[in-house]
Amino acid sequence: MDVLQAEIATQNELRRDLNWIQLLAIGLGSIIGAGIFVLSGQAAAQYSGPSIIISFVITGVIALLASLSYSELGAMMPSSGSVYTYTYAALGEYLAWFIGWNTGLLYLFGILTVTVAWGKYVVLFVDIVSDYNVASMIVQAPVAWNEDAERFYVLTKT
């Protein structure tokens, strides 16, 4: 840990300021809550009862403890690398590699969850404001093969 802190101390400092574009990007990046809460809300409505509140409270306490850990570690080791750096300092290179890749997979699944939620939002919005059937337009190919005429034809709105 002392070696890592000495290495951090010798690194060049980054500028510590954010402009409005960067702040907007951070805000948009935090939309991950939309995907998680939309999908978990749908599952909770179908499969659970009032005890879901207890589940959210327990999860909130766990998230609070994790955020406190991140803030303490970030103050101790102010470098880029986040969880990889912290695991490397405490547990070694192999576990840090494993945790780093798992964090990448976590972000990937978070992005996929948000994508599903936003896709549902877009379909609902277009269905409300337009007479297009978005779901069939996305699934259906724009070109089809006519076996009788032995040629391709372009599908149009029906």
N, C-alpha and C positions, 0 to 999 in steps of 0.2 A: 504494500500500500504506500509506503514511503517513496519507493521508486516511481510509482505512478504519479504521486503528488509532485515530486521533483520534476518529472517530465512535463506535467501540466504547467508548472511555474515557468518553464523555459519557453513555452509556446507563445507566439504572438497573440495579442488580444484582438478580438473582433470588435467592431463598432457596436455600441449598445444603443441603437436607436431604430425605430420602426416607422416607416411612412404609412400613409393611409392604404396603399395598395397591399402592403404586407399584412397590415391589420385586417383588411378585408379577406385576404387569403386565409388567415388564421381562423377568422369567423366562419368562412365557408367550409373550411376543413373540419370544424367542430360539428358539422351537420350529421355526423355519424349517429348522433342521438336520434335523429329522425328515423333512420332505418331500424335501429334496435328497438325503439319504443313502438313503432308502428307494428312491426311483426310480433313482438312480444305482447302487445296489446290485443292483437287479433287472437293469438293463442290463449291469452288469459280470459278473454270474453267467451271463448268456446269451451275451454276445458277446466277452468278453475272457479273458485268461489271468492268470498271476501278475504280469505287468508292470503290472497295475493299481496295485500298491503304489508303483511308481515314479511313476505319474501322481498319486497322492494326495500323495506327498512333494513333488513339484514344485508342486502346487497349494497345499500348506501353506506353502511358502517364499514364494510370491507373496502369499498372504493375510497372512503375517507382515510382509512389506515394506509392503503397503498399510496395515496397522494401525499400523505405525510412522510412516508418512507422516501418517495421520490424527491420531495423538497429537501429532506435532510441530506440525502446522498448528493443531490445537485449542489448544495452549499459546500459539502466536503470536497467534492471533485468537480469543479466547474469546467468541464470539457465536453466536447461533442461525443456522441456515442451512446448516451443514455444507459439503457439497461445492460448493453454489452460491456461498457466500461465498468459499471458497478459490479457485475458478475465476474469480470476478469480480475478485478482487484481483490475480490473476496474468495472466489472459488477456483480460479485458474482458467486457462485458455480453452480447454475442451468444453467445459460447461458453458463458458461465455459464448462459444461458437454455437452450441445447441440452443441456448436461450435467444441469441440474436436471430437465428433462423426461425425459431418459433414466434418471435415478435413480428418478423416479416409476414409469416403466415396469418397471424392475428390481424394485421393491417389489411391483408388481402381479403380475408373473410368479412372484415368490417366494410370494405369497399363494396363487396358483392351484396351485402345486406342493404346498404344504402341504395345501390343500383336497383334492386328489386323494389324497394319502397318508392323510389322516384319514378320508376316505370309504371307502377300502379297509379301514382298521382297523375302522371301525364295522360294515361288512358282514361281515367275518370274525368279529367279536365276536358279533354277533346270530346268525349262522349256527351258532356254537358253542353258545350258551346258549338258543336258541329253535328252533322248527320253522318259523318264518316264512321265506319266501324273499324277502329284502330287495331284491335286485336287480330281481326282477320287480315287486315292489310299487312301487318308485320309478319304473320306466319305464312301468308300466301306469297308465292314467287310472282314476280311481275311478268314473267314469260312462261308459256306452257306449250306442250307439244301436242299437235293434233294428228292422231295416227291415221285418220281417214284421208286427210289432205296431205299428209306427210310433210308438214312444215310447222314452224313455230308461229305463235300469234301472241300479241300483247294483250294482257288482261286489263279490262277497264272497270270502272266503278259500276256496280250493278244496283 
